[in-house]
Amino acid sequence: MSMPTSPSSAGAPAVPVTGNAVAIKNFAFSPATLKVKVGTTVTWTNQDADAHTVTSAGPGGPLHSAALATHATYSYTFTKPGTYAYLCTIHPFMTATVEVA
């Protein structure tokens, strides 16, 4: 008789994290999904040696940082509920989301 195995967490979708800080490290935004309340100011900090941006995915989004050097930060206050997808325009494979409720 074989023992049941628990499902692996590998490949599972990212669980949304609450807070107000996003680290940019190892060419990724961490957490990949951040949940905040309306009125929260989120701050991104670049911990990589390469420059990165925080830019809304698609036209008309509110996130538009300059290129962030190492240890530079960018902050934005979310005033409306919604899901805000963003990316690094220098490295477009770097994507993440802020969910505002």
N, C-alpha and C positions, 0 to 999 in steps of 0.2 A: 504494500500500500504506500503510495507516495504522499508526502506531506504537502499541504497547500502552500503555495508561495504568495508572498505579499506583492502587490504591484510595485514595480520599480518607479522611482520618481524621475528617472531619466526620460527626457522628452516631454515631461508634463508641462502644461502652461505655467508661466510665472504667476505666482500668487501675489495679488496686489499688496503693497506695503503702505502703511500710513506713516506720516511724518512730514517734514518740510525741506528735506535735503536730498540731493541727488549727487552721487560721486561719478565723475567721468574717469574711468580707469580701465586699463587693459583693452582699450578701444571698445568700450561698452558703457552704457548708462546704467547705474545701479542705485536703486532698483529699476527694473525695466518697466514696471507699472507702479505708479505712486497714486494713492487715494488721498485727497484732501477735501476740506470743506471750503465753501465759497468764502473769500476774504483771506485765504492763506497765501503767504508769500513763500514761494519755493526758491531755494538757492542751489544752483549747480556749481560744483567746484571741479576744475580740471586737475586731476592727479597724474595725468600722463605727461611724458616729455614732449609729445606732439601737440600742436594746436587743434582745438575742436570748436564747433559752434553748437548752439542750441537754436534750432530753427523749425518753425511749424512746418509740418508736412502739408502740402497743398497751399493754394493761394489764400490770402486773407487771414491767416492765422496770426495770433498775437506774439509769438515767440520769435525774436530776431536778435540774437546776440552777435557781437563782433567775434572774430577769432579769439579764443581764450588761450592765452599762454599758460604754461605750467603754474599752478596755484591760483590762477585768476578765477573770479567768480562772476556769475550772472544771476540776477534775481528777477522774478516776475510775480505780481500779485494777481491771482485768479479771482475775478469779480463775477463770473457767470458760470452756472453749472454746465457740464458737458464733458466730452472726452477729447483731450488735446493730444494728438499724435505729433511727434517731433523727431528730428534727425540731426545728424551732423552733416553740413553741406560739403565738408572736406572729405568725409568718410561716410557716404550715404548708406552703407550697410549698418551703421550705428543708428538704431531706432528705439524709441520708447514712447510711453504714454503717461499722461497725467489725467486721472479721472476726478472731476470736481463735482461734488454733490452739495 
